[in-house]
Each structure stands twice: as structure tokens, then as C-alpha cells.
Amino acid sequence: MLLFAALFIFSQTSHVESIDVTHWAEVMIEGNKTLNVADHLPGLIGTVLDTTGVTITNAEIAAECEIVGQNTTCWCGPDYVWSNFVCDSVNICCNVDKCVANISYFTPLCLPKVNVSLIGMLTGSSSTVGTMLQNAFNVLNAFNSLTMRGSLLTGSFTYAHNFTVSLSSVFATSKVQSIIATLLTDPTIYSLNVRSLGMVFIEAPAGKVCYNSKQQLNCTSIEAMSKCVWQMSRGEEVPLILGPGSEVMLSDTCTERSTVTLLKTSGFWSGIYSCLFVSGNVAHMAMAPIQIALLPEVINVTSNPQTADCSEASSAKVTITCSIDNSTETYISRLKLGSIENTAPIKEERSGIIRYTADFPVNCLAEGKPSSLEGSCILENTLNQLRNLSIRVPIIYPSDLFCAAEVIEERIWPKTKNNETAVIDCIASGRQGTMKRKCNGKQWGEEVSLCVKAVLNNVALQAKDFEKGLGATQEVAQLIFQSLKNNTSDDDENSFGDVKATVTVFQTMKQASVNMPLGENLLPDFIESASSMLNVTWDGGDKEESGSLASQYLSSVEGLVKSIRINSSEGYNSSNIQLQICRGGTSCNKTVFNVEVELNATADMVKTVGLQSLANRLPKLGYEDSSFPSIVVSSTVENNTQPSVNIRLAFPNDEGSSATMQCVFWNVSEERWSDEGCDYVQGPGNTVYCECNHLTSFSMLMSKHSVSMPFLDQLTYVGLGISICSLIIYIIIECLVWSAVVKSSLSHFRHTSLLNIALCLLLADCSFLASSFPSILNETLCLILVVAKHYFFLAMFFWMLCLSVMLVHQLIFVFSHIGKKMYMILGFTIGYVCPTVTVAVTYVYYDQASDIPYYSSKTCWLTYQSVMQGSIHAFLFPVGTIVLVNIASMVVVIATVLKPSGAETNKKGDKDAAKSIIKVILFLTPIFGGTWILGIFVFLMDDFTQFMTYVVHYAFTIVNSLQGFFILLTGCFAEKRVRDEILKIVLGKSGKEQATATSVAK
């Protein structure tokens, strides 16, 4: 008797996709006659098994068994091997062609061959391990071979052996782990780890993908493992681990399936990706390449000469050079100067740099005599994506002042126009970058070195990789700060360029800490390197640039101190920076550089850091004539549970009683000193105290910057509390009286709008209260609350716009009614779709296309940079426009009320007219948002030395924090029908009973 195990692949047709399902079937033949079943299988292909559309698409013989009496002999078909179930259950069947055992009932009996490899490394004292490994791994099912790939003497009597095991079947991880565990019991073996290929399936984009696009890679393991790791390598570089970063997102779960998302593809992400599922000493791996249509990350455009010299001739020649790093991408390049374009510049490759060069004539007699020309380089990749960079080429005319060419110690400074800055490459050994020098009239300014140690440049590149997510591990973070400390410890060798490079690393690692929390083990290296920078003279020849650098330094150091997770450390002191830690409790008292710091807050941790020799480097805007102490003190509170934080600092007064003292804090968002919320208190002897308290007030919504005034925050919270309670009462009342008071289309329009206005204002006020203390919120929650406030306040105003437009339409077009269905469509479209689009577009623009952030984590509100720059304009413009439109609608209503009807013969008296106007203003101002007109003045008036500025801020806060209360009064209690219905409910009588009683009385 012969038994054939046939494999059938059925296809279930569908309008969405085709699904292949594998089934096993048995064909049994009794007797001595042998039948060639394989000849009959092709006839089954295409057979429809039932009416559901299931079709046989393929059929193969997987296994055959010959049963003679009590003996059974089985063998697998071509390209099939025993299943692991058979091999593990009947050991004698492993790795033999025919198995004499009663296994015919096993399902599946045989499986298709697959290519699986085990790539391993063994370290130990033995120089030859091939036979031992062969005997250990040949017990695996479908074992083909073990190949030794090489051995290396790595130490005294220590060898590293690389080997590969070839299999034709998948395996159970537990079985390989058992083999490894047995081998490790041998004292001559120190370590043994293996990686497999063929146990994991990877999905990756095929072909080239667009630059700056979003791409996703998926990996699936055939069995669950303990953890997963993603790696990426470029060329011959060592693979780096992928971690959470600004351009990488990893899936949360990764035992059987893992996903990595590249948020912005660039040449940086072009390479080979590997996913590894790991358990113990075994890792299952799959690899796939990502090809990206590259665009250069850095373009360097220069002109030679830097200034076109038209002082002695009628024409000049300028050479424009465009330099990029060597690339595998084939670019179409174009160079331009003014209106002249060269579409075929000369291309040269040398020392890993590609240069495109073209010569351009300059007409010195051109009409208008432009002061400069724009030179540009445009590069286009194979997917027609562009990248360009422009420079300005000044022109010297006979009447212009200029600085003559000059040579200083082999540094050649070219002829340069007045008020222009010449730039030359660094020539100092071991340094990269540029030097600059400004021409003032006919005199050269001081040389400013932006030359950076080459090793610091490498650290900056490594930090950039880390921030993006490549190599984002604690070990790499510690290596970055170690390299920074080791290469900045010698104060005499640090230049202004080195300071800028170091601050850039601090800023990059601060941004990286948002996605990858940093451990306290890197604290000493970080503080020592930051301290070394304060021993250097930050004179870059430009006070504004030096001041901006100091502000960036303070912000990045504060940010890193905040983000570093402290477990057991009590702080760290260096020559210029002291860090002290408080844990738990309701207060923290620490001393840094003789400054006593007392902070009252119930928090998990308080970090107080003192920075010496920094205050004088920060910009002194508004305090130019003041003398600053050298110490800047910063405190960070983690998980504060109190509504406010009070800080008191005791500074030694070295100036004596003759000096006028002021307490100021560094406003990070404005990059200036400010005394808002800080008071000066004279202590005993020569000690002075600074007491500061910063909260969030309601007027911040319309202000350019955070606001701090006496009792303004308390007024905000009391007003919002009353407003929220009033809105809840109003919404409940509307639901109770809706059927009784909404009898006409007009009343339906009005109450629908009022209900949505109240709901949006309620959610906006709650979001505002939740974000009142930004210091205790994480970045994600702060962003959510900013979006919520932005959206719900805008939705409230758009519903106000619907209400005002509807009211004016009914007054002007008396006999033209809007249907209920049409109004509901228009209302919900304007009320909710418009703010959704506004918020979404604003967020995407400031998150993707702008250097200005969408929100500030210091205030948990939109940002203001300057006029027309900052996300707050996406709130001010729609709100301001709607408020003005609604005020115009109020004017129309007032004019209509004052206009006599056709039946009236005389105009209304002045007293009645005044009453009508007051009534309209009182009723419509809260629901039309008229009080928010004060917000325009809040935004425009930021001079806090003026009394009116305080008046406007207090008025705006009081009136608008109580807006919900005013809506309850005017939208509910001021309407007679609503009052009557409330009375009926309170008195326990239904509307129907009242109507019946009235009818009987008549």
C-alpha cells in the first residue's frame, strides 16, 4: 500500500485581494500496483471546489510512504524536507532520506526547503573547534553543512572563531539555545553567540524613494523572541543601533513584529537596514537596503573673488563654485550669477568632494549699478527634486570705500567692500572651518576664528546622528560627552569656533533627550566640558552674535540638566558650574558659589545649578548701564504638585548701599533680562534677596510674551472657575428646556449656536487651567493642551461668527429664510471644519517648514517671534477678524433697533434709544466675543512702564475669564421663555399641565 501526502494550494478570489491558503491531503492506494500520482496532479489545477470561488492553483507531492505489513518507509518529495515535528518526535528520521518508522499520520510530514543560515562567533582557548561545532549542530533538522570562516588570535590564548551553519529548514530557537548552553559548559569556551538568516521576513520599499519622504520597514519573526533591535550600516561602516529620534520612530512592541518609520529620508538614511529579534544567545536577523534619491545635505557656494571689483574697469569676472560631498547620485547642476545661467558647469571630483565651477562676466556699467549680485547653485536628482543655495556677491564701484587686500601670517584677506565681511578657509593644522573679518570703511576689523578642532567637528556630527536616532544609546551618549570633555579641557587651545561647536553639541543633545532620556553617568563629563567653555573669551567680533551664543549656552545647559535622569547622584561641582540636588520635601535650600537658594515647592526633585562667569556674556538689553554679578542661578523643579513655585536667592552685595539693586531673571523666550514677577528685598548686612514667582495669566493668550502682574494669575483662576461652573449650568439648563423653548427655526439657530459656543468655551477654559503650570507638564501633554486651546477657542469664535451672520441675515432679508438643514450644515462646517483646518495647517507649517516652533514649552501656548513671525498669528488673525465682523453686526442690529417701523410716525425718544443700545450691547457682547477686542490692545501694548498697559491686561483678564458667567446671564436668565421654563421645572409642573389649566381658565 502506498500513501501519498499531497500539498494543495487553494486560492480564494476576492474583490479586494487574492488569499493563498495551503492544505494537506492524503491519497491512499491499496495493493501491489504502483501509481504515478504526479502525472495526475496537473489536472487538478484550476478546479473550483465549491461555489464560493475557491480554486486549486498548485499541487505537489510533498511526501510518500510505503506500508508493507507492519513496516512503514517514508520519504520526502523533491525540494522537501522533514518537518521539525517529525524530526523532534522521531529522532531517527532527522537528516536521512528515507525513514523507516510509522510516521505516515504526521501532519505536516514534509515541508518545502528554505535557506536558513546560522552565523556564529565562538571565543575560547582552543585554536580548533570545527569538529566540536559540527557534532553539536548536526542534530538540527535539515542540517547541510558547517563551515569555518576564519579564526583570529585576539589575546593571550584566546581565539575568536567565525562559522556558518547551513540548514534547509527553520528551527526552534529553544533547540539552538540548548545546543549553545551545552557547549558553554566546556571550560575552553568563553562565549558563543549566533545570528540566523531566514527566520525573519522584512518588508522594505523597493527601488529608489524620494528625498525627504516618509518610509516604513516591517519585520516579522516566525516565533516570539525576548526583544528586538534595528541597525543601519553604510558601506563598510560598523552597523549602528537605531533608537528613538527626531527622524526615526520605533514600534512599541517587538517580540514577533517590529516596525521602524523613517520620518524624513535623506542621504543620511541610505544604507542597509537590519532587524534582529533576540533571545539569549540567539538573534534572528533580516536585512534590506533603502535606496534614496539623494540631495546634498550641505552645499557650499563660493565666489572668486568674493567681491567683484569694478573700481578700475568696465567689466569683471567672477567664478562661482558649488561644492558638495561625494555622492552616488547623478545630479543635473546649474550655476547662476544675476540673470546669467550656466547649465553645463565644469565638474571635478577630488578628495571626496564634487565641485561644479563656472565663470561669469560682470557688467560694471549696468543700468542702476546694483550693489551686489546673487550667485546660486541648483542641483536636481534623478527624481526631479531640487536643492539650491544662494550667496551675495558685492560689487565695488569707483566711489565705494573698501579695505585693501592684506596678508597676515600666510592668511590672505581679499579686497573687500565697506561693511562687508571677508571669509577665508582655516589653514591651521588640525582645524576645520573658516575665519572672518569685517571691513569698516577703509579699516579692517579684528580677525575672528571660527576654526574648529577637527575632532570637535566629528563629535558634532556624532551628536547629530544621535539626535536623529542613529546610534541613540546611553553608551553612545556617554562617548559623545567624554569626547567633548577630553577635547575642551585645555583652555588655551579653545577658540570662539570651538565654543560654538560645543554649544551646538549641547543644543543637539538637548533636543535628542526629548526622545532618548539621558542617564546620570554622563553628568561629570557634561559639566566639565560645559565648565571649560566659560574659561574662554567669547569675543567673536560681533556683540550680538556673542550674546546670542551665551543665550544658547544657558538654554542648552539648563535643558540638559533638566533632562538628565538623576538616581543616586547628589550633584557635581566643577570650576565654573555647581549642581546641587534636593529630593522630596516641601522646600529646598542649597548654596552654589556663595549664593543661597531657597525654593518652596512640593516636588520629586529640585535641581539647582550655578554658572560662574556667564552673566556678563548675556545680552544686556534694557540694562546696558547695569553691573551684573558673575553668577547665574537656575533651578529646575520635577513633578511639582503645588500651583506655584516661589524661589528666593541671597546674593552677597559687593557694591555696598550706594548701588541701586534690581532682581531680574533671564526670559528664555525673549532672550533678555526681565524683572517681571521678581522683587528685591534688602537683608541684614550686605546681603540682598531676590524673590520670584511666575505663574500663567489669562492675558497671555493675546500677549506676545508671558505676563506676570500682581494678582493677575489669581484673578484668572477665580474667573475661570466661575466661568466653568456657569457653562456647565448653562449646558444642563439648555438640555432641560430645549424642547420647550426651541419652537421656531430662528430659536433653533440661536440655541444651537449658543450651545456650541458654551461647549467650546468650556473645553477651552478647562484646557487653559490644565496648562497653567507648564513646568510640571511633559512635552507631549503640553503640545496636546496647546492644540486643544488653539482649536476650542477658534471653534468658539467661528460659532460666534455663525450666530452674528445669521442674525444680520434675518434682520436684513426678513422674507428670505434659511432652512434648518442648510444652517446646520453651514454652522458645523464653519464652526468645526474651519478651526480644524487652521490648527492643522499651522501645526504642519511650523513643525515641518519653519524654524520657529509651533508652541513654547515655557508657556504651553503659541509662539511669537516678531511681526508676522510666530504661530500666535494663526490665532490673532482669525480672532481679530471675527471680532471686528461681529462688532459690525452689532452696529447693524443697533441701527435696525433704532429705525422706526412703518407703523411708527415719530422717532423713538433719546431715552428709549439709549436703553435699546445698552440692551443690545449687554446682550450681544458676550456671545459675539466683543470683549476680546481688548486682546488686540493686549497684543499691541507691551510697554510695562505705562499705566494703561496694566489697565488693559487686568481688564482683559477679568472680563474674558468670566465670559462663561456672562453667557449664562445673557443667554439663559435674560430670556423670558427660558426663565419661565426653569420656574416650571423648579415648581414641579410640566408645560402640558400649565397649558391645560390656562385653557380651562379661559
DAUR-V785039 format. One line per field, one symbol per residue. ss: DSSP state (h for helix, s for strand, l for the rest). psi: psi as a letter, one per 20 degrees, with the letter a starting at -180 (. if undefined). burial: b if it has 9 or more other ideal C-beta (glycine too) atoms within 8 Angstrom, else e. Layout:
ss = ???
psi = ???
burial = ???
//
This chain:
ss = lsssssssssssllllllsssssssssssllllllllhhhhhhhlllslllllsssssssssssssssllsssssslllssslhhhhhhlhhhllllssslllllllllssslllssssssssslllllhhhhhhhhlllllsssssssssssssllsssssssssslllllhhhhhhhhhhhhllllsssssssssllssssllllsslllllssssssslllllsssssssllllllssslllllsssllllllssssssllllhhhlsssssssssllssssssssssslllllllsssssllssssllllsssssssssssllllllssssssllssslllsssssllsssssssssssllllllllssssssssslllllssssssssssssllllssllsssllsssllsslllssssslllllsslsssssssllsslllssllsshhhhhhhhhhhhhhhlslllhhhhhhhhhhhhhllllhhhllhhhhhhhhhhhhhhhhhlllllsshhhhhhhhhhhhhhlllllllllhhhhhhhhhhhhhhhhhhhhhsslllllssslllssssssslllssssssllssssssllllssssssssllhhhlllllllllllllsssssssslllllllsssssssllllllllllllsssllllssslllsssssllllsssssssllllhhhhhlllllllllhhhhhhhhhhhhhhhhhhhhhhhhhhhhhhlllhhhhhhhhhhhhhhhhhhhhhhhhhhlllhhhllhhhhhhhhhhhhhhhhhhhhhhhhhhhhhhhhhhlllllllhhhhhhhhhhhhhhhhhhhhhhhhhhhhhhlllllssllllsslllsllslllhhhhhhhhhhhhhhhhhhhhhhhhhhlllllllllllhhhhhhhhhhhhhhhhhhhlhhhhhhhhhhhllllllhhhhhhhhhhhhhhhlhhhhhhhhhhhllhhhhhhhhhhhhlllhhhhhhhhhhhl
psi = ppppoqppoqpoqqigrpppppqpqpoppqaipppnhhhihhihpipphaijjpppiqpqohqqppoocipppqqqrpkqrqqhggghhnhiipkqgppnqnjhippqgqqqqqopqoorpppaipipjggghghgiiiqqkpgrpppiqqpoiaokpqppprpppqjqrrphhghhhgghghiipiipgqpqqqqpiiqpppqpqaqqqqkrpqpppppqiqprgrqppqpqpcjqpqqpprpahjppqqgqlhhpqpppohnqrhhjoapppppppocjpppqqqqqoppoqqphppopqqorhppokhjrirrpppppoprqqqiqoqpqpqqocippoimqpppppljppppqqqpqpoijqpimqirqpqqppppaikkqqprqqrpoqpprhiqqrpqqqpoliooprppqpjqpqpqqpiqpjqqbrqqpqpodjpqaqpoojpqphhhghghhhhggghhjokmrhghghhghghgghjjhohhiprhhhgggghggggghghhihhnqqrihjgggghghhhhhiiqolnjiohgggghghghggghggghhghpopfiqjappahipppqppparirporppljoppppopnrhqpoppppqkhgihqqkoikhjqpqripppppppplpiqirpppppoppoiiaiiqpqqpqqooghilrqqjpjpqpppaqckpqqppqopaprhihhjqhrqpoqpjhgghghgghgggggghggggggghhjghhhnirhghggghgghghgggghghggghghhjhmhhjqrgghggghgggggghgghghhhgggggggghghhgmhjoqpqgggggggghgghhgghgggggggggghhgiqipqhrpihilrrqpgapjoqihhiggggggggggghghhhgggghhhhpqrhiphqqqqhghggggggggghhhggijkhiihhhghghhnjojiphhggggggggggghhjhhghhgghifhipghggghgggghikprhghggghgggh.
burial = bbbbbbbbbbbbeeeeeeeeeeebeeeebeeeeeeebeeebeebbeeeeeeeebbbbebebbbbbbbeeeebbbbbbeebbbbbebbbebeebbeeeebebebbebebbbbebeebbbbbbbbbebeebbebbbebbbebbbbeebebeebeeeeeebbbbbbbbbbbbbbebebbbebbeebbeeeebebbbbbbbbbbebebeeeebbbeeebbbbbbbeeebebbbbbbbeeeeebbbbbbbbbbebeeebbebbbbbbeebbbbbbbbbbbbbbbeebbbbbbbebebbbbbeebebbbebbbbbbbeeebbebbbbbbbbebebebebbbbbbeeebeebeeeeeeebbbbbbebebebeeeeeeeebbbbbbbbbeeebebbbbbebbbbbeebebbeeeeeeebebbbbbbebebebebeeeebebbbbbbbbeeebeeebbbbbbbebbbbbebbbbbbbbbbbebebbbbbbbbbbebbbeeeebbbbbbbbbbbbbbbbbbbbebbebbbebbebbbbbbbbbbbbebebbeeebbbbbbbbbbbbbbbbbbbbebeebeebebebbbbbbbeeeeebbbbbeebbbbbbbebebbbbbbbbbbbebbbbeebeeeebeebbbbbbbbebebeebbbbbbbebeeeeeeebebbbbbbbeebbbbbebebeeeeeebbbbbbbbbbbbbbbbbebbbbbeebbebbbbbbebbbbbbbbbbebbebbbebbbeebebbbbbbbbbbbbbbbbbbbbbbbebbbbeebeeeebbebbbbbbbbbbbbbbbbbbbbbbbbbbbeeeeeebeeeebbebbbbbbbbbbbebbebbbbbbeeeeebebbbbebbbbbbeeeeebbbbbbbebbbebbebbbebbebbbeebbeeeeeeeeebeeeebeebbeebbebbbbbbbbbbbbbbbbbebbeeeeeebbebbbbbbbbbbbbbbbbbbbbbeebebbbebbebbeeeeebeebeeeeeeee
//
